[in-house]
Amino acid sequence: MATNTFSQGRLITLPRINWQWVGRWATLVIVVTFVMWLGDRIGDNPRSYVDVTIKGILVGAIYAIIAVGIVIINKASGVFNFAHGAMMLITAWFFLTFYNTESFNMVAVIGLVGITVFMFINMNTAFAFDKILLPTAWGFALFALYPVLVNIIANGIIGGLLRLVIPSLSANVLGIISSLIGGIIYALVFFLLLMSVTRFYMRVNNQKLLILSAVVGAIVGISGVIVVIIGASDGLAWIIRIITGLVIALGLTPLNPLTQSKDENVLALPYAILVLAGFVIIDLIAVDLFARNASVAGLGLTLTILITAIQGALLGFVLGFAFSLSYQNWGKVLSRFGIGKKDDEIIPYNLTSIVIAIVAGAVMVFMMTISGEEWRLIRALVGAVVIATLMGLCIERFSIRPLMGQPIFTMVLMTLALDRIFVGLNNFFFPTIDTKIPIFNDLSGLGMPRNYEVELVNIIPQIDRALRIPSASVLIFILASLTFLAFILFFQYTSVGLSMRATAENQVLAQSVGLRVRAILAVAWVVTSLLALIAGVLYGGGNSIGPTLPGIALIVFPAVLLGGLESVGGAFVGGIIIGLGQLWGDQLFRSEAGTQLVPYVILMVVLIFKPDGLFGQKRIERI
């Protein structure tokens, strides 16, 4: 009891107010008053509120999938992912693009799947991406400069001087001179590209690199002369392509110190094959790009510069990748097959994951290139899954992993930056209008009617007409629930899920017992991207995708906090509650107050009484 003493010495006793008791009674009074008011409103039109309740549950299932995706990243790394809505938008647009595409370019498909497989295999390694990205950037810049220099020097300066001295000079002679000068410039550009590739490695002979570049430039120049004299043909193009690729592959292989090591010379053949195959595929890509854009008027030299720059960037990537991979324990990987040097060291590559990734990549390439209208949904699903997987791996590798050890707030700001980047990319590549994904338009093939009719007259006599529930909404709810169930089974009963839970508890302790934390975080981001894809496609199939879709994730944030930041099951319950509250608010206030106001009011009330959420873990900080 609190006491107070006056100057006369008389003791006064004051009652202590039990504020917890007062708060509970005040809450009870407010709830009873609200229920009485709500009952009066429902009594006027019970049919509308029952209909809104059903729709709220159906919408809440999608919100639950979004919430689960946000919770996963928070559990794995402690980061609140503000880019989830933008990830939904861009993956849903890719799904729709693949769905509306009749066929895919084989080279582009192989490249996309190949990069994804490469990122998957290396998600647990400290692969030297700078040794690949730098040659890629140099290749883009140097090969963009190549046609400009040829045009200025050969066609401009030297060609102009020759026409002044010999006015009767034929076009073929000028073409031959231009081809020879182009070969000289190509040799210089190629030498600088090789320097950007090999500058990271010891014992690479630069004089031999210069000789190799001169030989390649001579082949380019001579092949240009042959084309001028006898004309171009597919057969000649293939001969030149193979010869140039072989010269580059066979010339670079002896210059790579690792391929010439006594213990590692088994790497020479795969290294040469990789360089040759890469050069041939890149040249085919360039030819395809020229053929596709040849009819575009007004591009001229600009088109040549752009495609040549892309060709140079890809060539730099392949050369850098081949050199780097030969220094990333190829010998130890091959020793698992009984090839080359035996080594008892633990290597960063897992043979099982490599085989699975390659086989899965081959299957995906096959499924993405199947023609036929009946396969369009399969092509769209596989293509979107590849994009989502690549997105998750790239986010973890290039934006989150470099910030490991930094304050969590830094990573949160990174997700905000990613959100704006994805929105900007979406506005650049895709339309900025609301578009529906037409996968649920006709469900008659599944034996489902257009609408399900539910009779409630025996339960609620005031509802004398049957409620109509769109079958598309029912199917979306079923798919969302099955996705959540599949994820729960994955999270609870697989070794990967167990590793994710262990990493979520304590990354340092998980790493100390041998768990590959980097790989687990990469898997977490891939799972999040796949959940974003599923949520975006389901939402776009029931409503539409457009510039407002990322805002849906902001509505779902209260669901995450409501269920508990570390509770996957709580995320599902929170999604259902927020879906119900949103649509009930819209119905009660006859406006968008439910969307803009009710989710956050519910969140505020719950957090006042349960700060950790309905199912969140209460942590005790000890000093």
C-alpha positions, 0 to 999 in steps of 0.5 A: 500500500502506498502511504503519504505523511503530512507534516503533523505526523498523521499517516494517510493511506491511498488505494493502489490502482490495478491498471491491468484489471482496469484495462481488461474491463475497459477492453471487455466493455469496448468488445461488448459494445462493438459486438452489439453494434456489429450484431445490429449491422449484420441483422440488416443484411446477414447474407452480405456478411456471410459472403464476406466471411467466406471471401475473407477466408479465401483471400486470407489463404493467399495472405498466409502464403505471403506471410510464411515467405516473410517469416522464413527469411526472418527466422533464417537471418533475422531480416524483415524482407521488404522486397517480398511484394516486388518479388511477387510482382516480377516473378508473376510477370515472368510466369505470365510471359512464359505462359503467353510465349509459344516457344523459347529460344534454345540457346537462351533457355540453356543459358538461363538454366545453366546460370541457375545450375551454376549458382546452385552448385556454388551457393556454399562456396566463396566462389571468386565472382569478381574474377568473372564479373571483371572480364565480363565488364571488360568484354562488354566495353572492349567489344562495344568499342571494336565496331566503332574503331573499325568503322572510324579507322578502316571505313573512315580514315584509311578508306577515305584516304584510299578513295582520295588517292585511287578514286576508282578503288572497288568496293571489294578492295575496300572490304578486304582492307577493312577486314584486315584492319578489323583483324588487327583491332580484334587482336588488340581487343582480345589481348586486353580481354585475356589480360583482364581474365588472367591478371588474377593468376600467377605465372601466365605468360603475357607474351604468349597471350599476345601471340595467341591474340595475334593468331586469333586476329589473323583468323578474324581478318582472313575470314573477313577477306574470304567472305568478301571474295566468295560470299557468306554461307552457313557452312563457311560460318561454321568452319570459321567458328570452329577454327577460331574456337579451337585456336582459342581453346588450344591456345589458352589451355597451355597458358593456364598453369593449373592445367599444365600441373603434373598432378592436375593435367586431367583438367586440360581437356574439360577446360579446352572443351568448356572454352570451345563450347562457350565460344561456339554458343556465344557466336550462335547467340550473336548470329541469332540476335542479328537475325532477329533484329535485322529488320529493325530500321534505323539501328545500323551501327548501333545494333552492331555495337550492342550485339558485339558488346553482348558477345564480348561480355559473354566471351569474358564471362566464359573465359573468366568462368573457365579460368576460375573454375579450374582454380576452384578444386576441379581436381578434387571434384573429378577425384570423386569419379576416380579421375586424377589426384586423390585428396582427403580434404573436405571440398566445398562441392557436394557431388550429389548436389552437382549431379542432381542440379545438372539432371534437374537443369537438363529436365527443365531445358527439355520441359521449357522447350516442349512445343504445343498449346497443351504444354503452355502451363508446364512451360510457364511453371518451369520457366518461372521456377527457374527465374525464382530460383535464380532470383533467390540465389542472386539476392543471397549471394550478391546483396545479403552475403556481403553484409554478413556480420553487419547490423541487421538494420543494414540488411533491412535497408538492403531489402528496401533497395531491392524492392525499389530495384525490382519495381523499377525493372518491372516497370522497364520490362513489363506493362504498368497496367493491371493484367489478370493471369488467365489460368483459372478462367476455364476450370471445366476441364477439372470438372468444376462448375463456374460457381458453387452454390451454398444453401444456408436457409436451414441454418440462417433463415434470413438467407433465403437465396443460395450463396455463389462462391466462384470455383476459381476462389475455391481452387486458389484456397486449396492450392494455397493450403496445399502449398502451406502444408507442403512447406510445413512438411518440408520445414519439419521433416526434412534434413534441410528444414531441420538445418534451417531451423537450427540456423534460425536459432543460432548461426554461429552455433549451427556453423560450429557443429558443421552446418553450411550456413551460407548454403542454408541461407541461400536455400531460405531465399530460394524458398522465399522466392518460390513462395513469392512466385506462388502467391503472385500467380495465385493472386494474379489468377484471382485478381490481377497483377500490376503496380499495386501488387507490392502493396499487398505485402504491406497489408500482410506485414500485420499478419506476420506480426500478429501470428508471431515473427518466428511462428510459421503456423502463426503466419497462416492464422494471421493471414486468415485473420487479416483477410477476414478483417480487411473484407469485413472492414470494407463491408462495414464502412462501405469504403476501403477502410478495411484495406487501409485501416482494419489490419493495422488496428487489429495488429495494434490491439493484439500487440498491446496485450501480446507483444510477441504475437499470438504464437510468437516465442517470448525471449528472455534476455539475460545479463 
